[in-house]
């Protein structure tokens, strides 16, 4: 073998050995990279899903309404001279809302009182005394004349029996007595008519006093002024609306109950509800009215709850989402709230499967304290991850 051939063989052997070393080095590098890429095991604090009965709630919607609302109108005509209230003013029952000019009504009252006093004087009545027809001066005079005529007639009659007086004189005395009697009856009738006139005059006094009182428009109940429709100088007529008063403590919550839940609603039942104006807060109420019929167009029942509102923070017109407890509890599968991961409206739970977790898309129901009901996706007894849930994915290894 010549020297050239020997050199070629040595070179080939060196190249082959270098290739083997390179391959081994590459294999070791891949193994190390693969070992480095493997994620570490995650601690998950597994907890078993449990099944137990829970109180069920009906979720319904409704609207808050004022307990009372009054469109206050003027009861007499006149020009507005004072408006002591504004929107939002708290008013007591009977508080002054609007005042009208009282010049004309005051004059009418004085005229009516004068007419009544004139008739009372004619009848001899004092304020507050009862009417006695025989106490009227004209009646008393007529009665005295009649009694005198009666006495004279009795005397003449006895003389006629003794034939001391003539028949003509007796007839004259009898005629005088009858005339006195008629005058007495006429005086009584006139006095009775005057008393009826007095009653009419007193009624006009009462109307005049009411008209004077009506120049001040007052609040019908304790509440808040929602609207004021007139200003100083405006002329109002009888029946014209001048203000709106509402009572918002308590409030009324008018609820719409779906047909399938009608049997679960009863008077006296407590409710809780939320409004968008106060996120995260719950308010309480109690059902006080349940409609005896359903609304045919909606197949729904109307119920009304009374809602305390001592601070007036709740306002009429707010939309409310209410919960009513059903009569009997029913079974539910519950897991800790920390086991549920909700993102973009989708809820996930990671169920322990050997040394790793399986991802489950679940449907959640009610919340009970720190537990959440799972209506679909997890069975009772299955263990779920409750720790580091945001770090998990389907197939993630878990620490022992």
C-alpha positions in Angstrom: 0.0 0.0 0.0 1.4 3.3 -1.0 1.6 6.4 1.3 -1.2 8.3 -0.6 -3.7 5.6 0.0 -2.8 5.3 3.7 -3.4 9.1 4.2 -6.8 8.8 2.5 -7.9 6.0 4.9 -6.7 8.0 8.0 -8.6 11.1 6.8 -11.8 9.1 6.2 -11.6 7.6 9.7 -11.2 11.0 11.3 -14.2 12.4 9.4 -16.3 9.5 10.5 -15.3 9.9 14.1 -16.1 13.6 14.0 -19.5 12.9 12.5 -20.3 10.5 15.3 -19.2 13.0 17.9 -21.3 15.8 16.3 -24.4 13.5 16.2 -23.9 12.6 19.9 -23.5 16.3 20.8 -26.6 17.2 18.9 -28.6 14.4 20.6 -27.4 15.5 24.0 -28.4 19.2 23.2 -31.9 18.2 22.2 -32.4 16.2 25.3 -31.3 19.1 27.4 -33.5 21.5 25.5 -36.5 19.2 25.9 -35.8 18.9 29.6 -35.6 22.7 29.9 -38.8 23.3 27.9 -41.0 20.9 30.1 -43.1 23.2 32.4 -42.9 22.7 36.2 -45.7 21.0 38.1 -48.3 23.4 39.6 -49.7 23.2 43.1 -53.5 23.1 42.8 -55.0 22.4 46.3 -57.6 19.9 45.0 -61.1 19.9 46.6 -64.0 17.6 45.9 -67.2 18.9 44.5 -70.1 18.3 46.9 -73.8 17.8 46.5 -76.3 19.3 49.0 -79.7 20.9 49.0 -79.7 24.7 48.6 -82.4 27.4 48.7 -83.5 28.3 45.2 -84.2 31.8 44.1 -86.4 33.2 41.3 -84.7 36.0 39.5 -87.3 38.6 38.2 -87.3 42.2 37.1 -89.3 45.2 38.0 -89.5 48.9 38.4 -89.3 51.1 41.6 -92.3 53.4 42.0 -93.3 56.1 44.5 -95.5 54.9 47.4 -97.8 57.9 46.8 -97.9 60.5 44.0 -100.3 63.4 44.0 -101.0 65.9 41.2 -102.0 68.8 43.5 -104.5 71.2 41.9 -105.9 74.5 42.9 -109.4 74.4 44.4 -110.2 78.0 43.6 -109.3 80.7 41.1 -106.8 83.5 41.7 -103.4 84.9 41.1 -100.3 83.3 42.5 -98.7 85.6 45.1 -96.2 83.1 46.7 -94.4 79.9 45.9 -92.4 78.8 49.0 -91.3 75.4 47.5 -89.0 74.3 44.8 -88.3 70.9 43.2 -86.9 68.5 45.8 -88.3 70.4 48.8 -89.2 68.1 51.7 -92.7 69.0 52.9 -94.9 67.9 55.8 -98.5 67.0 55.5 -100.4 70.3 55.2 -97.3 72.4 54.3 -97.9 75.4 52.1 -97.1 74.8 48.4 -98.7 77.7 46.6 -100.5 80.8 47.9 -103.2 82.7 45.9 -104.4 86.3 46.3 -107.1 86.2 49.1 -108.6 89.7 48.6 -111.8 88.7 46.9 -112.4 85.5 48.9 -111.8 87.4 52.2 -114.4 90.0 51.2 -116.9 87.3 50.3 -116.4 85.6 53.7 -117.0 88.9 55.5 -120.2 89.5 53.5 -121.5 85.9 54.2 -120.7 86.3 57.9 -122.6 89.6 58.0 -125.7 88.1 56.4 -125.7 85.2 58.8 -125.3 87.6 61.8 -128.2 89.7 60.6 -130.5 86.7 60.5 -129.3 85.5 63.9 -130.1 88.9 65.4 -133.6 88.8 63.9 -134.2 85.5 65.5 -132.6 86.4 68.8 -129.9 83.8 68.5 -126.4 84.1 69.9 -123.4 82.3 68.5 -123.6 78.6 69.3 -127.2 78.8 70.8 -129.9 76.3 69.7 -132.9 77.5 67.8 -136.2 77.7 69.7 -139.1 79.0 67.7 -140.9 80.2 70.8 -137.9 82.3 71.8 -138.1 84.5 68.7 -139.3 88.0 69.6 -142.1 88.2 67.0 -143.3 84.8 68.0 -143.3 85.7 71.6 -145.4 88.9 70.9 -147.9 86.9 68.8 -148.1 84.2 71.4 -148.9 86.8 74.1 -151.6 88.3 72.0 -153.1 84.9 71.3 -153.1 84.0 75.0 -154.7 87.4 75.8 -157.4 86.8 73.2 -158.0 83.3 74.6 -158.4 84.7 78.1 -160.9 87.3 76.9 -162.8 84.7 75.0 -163.0 82.4 78.0 -164.4 85.3 80.1 -166.9 86.3 77.5 -168.1 82.8 77.2 -168.8 82.5 80.9 -170.7 85.8 80.8 -172.7 84.6 77.8 -173.8 81.5 79.7 -175.0 83.9 82.4 -176.7 86.0 79.7 -174.7 89.0 80.8 -173.3 89.8 77.3 -174.9 89.6 73.9 -174.3 86.9 71.3 -172.7 89.5 69.0 -170.1 90.5 71.5 -169.3 86.8 72.1 -168.8 86.3 68.4 -166.5 89.3 68.2 -164.3 88.0 70.9 -164.2 84.6 69.3 -163.1 86.1 66.0 -160.4 88.1 67.7 -159.1 85.0 69.4 -159.0 83.1 66.1 -157.2 86.0 64.4 -154.6 86.1 67.2 -154.1 82.3 66.9 -153.5 82.7 63.2 -151.0 85.5 63.8 -149.2 83.3 66.3 -149.0 80.4 63.8 -147.9 82.9 61.0 -145.1 84.2 63.3 -144.0 80.7 64.1 -143.9 79.8 60.4 -142.0 83.0 59.6 -139.5 82.3 62.3 -139.0 78.8 61.0 -138.4 80.1 57.5 -135.9 82.7 58.8 -134.1 79.9 60.6 -133.8 78.0 57.3 -132.5 81.2 55.7 -130.0 81.3 58.6 -128.8 77.7 57.8 -128.3 78.7 54.2 -126.4 81.8 55.3 -124.2 79.7 57.5 -123.6 77.3 54.7 -122.4 80.2 52.6 -120.1 81.2 55.4 -118.7 77.7 55.4 -118.1 77.9 51.6 -116.6 81.3 51.9 -114.2 80.1 54.6 -113.3 77.1 52.5 -112.7 79.4 49.5 -110.4 81.5 51.6 -108.5 78.4 52.9 -108.2 77.1 49.4 -106.2 80.2 48.4 -103.3 78.2 50.1 -102.6 75.0 48.3 -101.2 72.5 50.8 -99.3 69.2 50.6 -101.6 66.1 51.0 -99.0 64.0 52.7 -95.3 64.0 53.9 -93.1 63.8 50.9 -90.9 65.6 48.3 -91.9 68.1 45.7 -91.3 66.6 42.3 -92.6 69.4 40.1 -93.9 73.0 40.5 -96.0 74.1 37.6 -96.7 77.8 38.4 -94.8 81.0 39.3 -95.6 84.2 41.1 -98.0 86.2 38.9 -99.6 83.3 37.2 -103.4 83.1 37.2 -104.8 79.7 38.0 -108.3 78.3 37.7 -110.1 75.7 39.7 -108.7 72.3 39.0 -105.5 73.5 37.5 -102.4 71.4 38.5 -99.9 73.5 40.3 -97.4 70.9 41.9 -96.6 67.2 42.1 -95.8 65.7 45.5 -94.4 62.2 45.9 -93.7 59.9 48.9 -90.6 57.7 48.3 -90.2 56.2 51.7 -91.2 53.5 51.4 -91.1 52.7 47.7 -93.1 50.2 45.8 -91.3 47.6 43.6 -93.6 46.4 40.8 -92.3 43.0 39.7 -93.2 40.8 36.7 -93.3 37.1 37.7 -93.1 34.5 34.8 -96.0 32.1 34.6 -94.0 29.0 35.7 -93.0 30.7 39.0 -96.5 31.9 40.0 -96.9 29.3 42.8 -93.6 30.4 44.4 -94.9 34.0 45.2 -97.0 34.9 48.2 -97.9 38.0 50.3 -95.4 38.6 53.1 -92.5 36.9 51.2 -89.1 38.6 51.6 -87.2 39.7 48.5 -83.7 41.1 47.8 -83.0 43.2 44.8 -80.2 45.2 43.1 -80.2 48.3 40.9 -77.7 49.5 38.4 -77.3 52.8 40.2 -75.6 51.1 43.2 -73.5 48.1 41.8 -72.8 45.4 44.3 -75.4 46.5 46.9 -78.5 44.6 47.8 -81.7 46.0 49.1 -84.5 44.3 51.0 -88.3 44.3 50.6 -91.4 42.3 51.3 -94.2 41.3 49.0 -97.5 42.9 50.0 -99.7 42.3 46.9 -100.0 39.6 44.3 -102.3 40.1 41.4 -105.2 37.6 41.2 -104.9 37.3 37.4 -102.1 37.0 34.9 -101.5 39.5 32.1 -102.7 37.7 29.0 -100.3 39.4 26.6 -97.2 38.5 28.7 -98.3 35.3 30.5 -96.9 36.9 33.6 -98.1 37.8 37.1 -97.7 41.3 38.6 -96.6 41.4 42.3 -95.8 44.4 44.4 -93.2 44.6 47.2 -92.8 47.4 49.8 -89.2 48.7 50.0 -87.9 50.8 52.9 -86.0 53.9 51.7 -85.2 55.9 54.8 -82.3 57.8 53.2 -84.2 58.5 49.9 -81.2 57.1 47.9 -83.5 54.9 45.8 -85.5 56.8 43.2 -88.8 56.0 41.5 -88.2 54.7 38.0 -85.0 52.7 38.8 -84.9 49.2 37.1 -84.6 46.5 39.7 -83.4 42.9 39.5 -85.0 41.0 42.4 -84.6 37.5 43.9 -87.4 35.6 45.5 -86.7 32.4 47.5 -88.6 29.3 46.4 -90.5 27.3 49.0 -88.3 24.1 49.0 -84.5 23.7 48.6 -83.3 21.3 45.9 -79.9 19.5 45.4 -77.0 21.2 43.8 -73.3 20.4 42.9 -71.1 23.0 44.6 -67.4 23.9 44.3 -65.4 26.6 45.9 -65.6 29.9 44.0 -61.8 30.0 43.7 -62.1 26.9 41.4 -64.0 28.8 38.7 -62.2 30.8 36.1 -64.4 33.0 34.0 -63.1 34.8 31.0 -65.1 36.5 28.1 -68.3 35.0 29.5 -67.0 31.4 29.6 -66.5 29.6 32.8 -63.8 26.9 33.2 -62.9 24.4 35.9 -59.9 22.1 36.0 -60.6 18.6 37.2 -57.8 16.5 38.7 -57.0 13.5 36.5 -54.0 11.5 37.9 -50.9 13.7 37.6 -52.5 16.4 35.5 -55.7 18.4 35.1 -58.5 18.3 32.5 -60.1 21.5 31.4 -63.9 21.6 31.6 -66.3 24.3 30.3 -69.0 24.6 32.9 -72.3 26.3 33.5 -72.6 28.0 36.8 -75.8 28.6 38.8 -76.4 30.2 42.2 -73.7 31.4 44.6 -74.0 30.1 48.2 -71.6 31.8 50.5 -68.1 31.0 49.2 -69.4 28.2 47.0 -70.7 28.2 43.4 -73.3 25.9 41.9 -72.2 24.0 38.8 -75.2 23.0 36.8 -73.3 21.3 34.0 -69.7 20.0 33.5 -68.8 18.6 36.9 -70.2 15.7 39.0 -70.3 15.4 42.7 -67.1 13.7 44.1 -64.8 14.9 41.3 -61.8 16.8 42.6 -61.2 20.3 41.2 -58.2 22.7 41.4 -58.7 25.7 43.7 -55.2 27.1 43.7 -53.2 28.7 40.9 -56.2 28.2 38.6 -55.1 31.1 36.3 -51.8 29.2 35.6 -53.5 26.0 34.5 -54.3 24.7 31.0 -55.6 21.4 29.7 -53.1 18.7 30.5 -51.0 20.8 33.0 -49.0 18.6 35.4 -49.8 19.0 39.0 -47.5 18.8 42.1 -48.0 15.8 44.3 
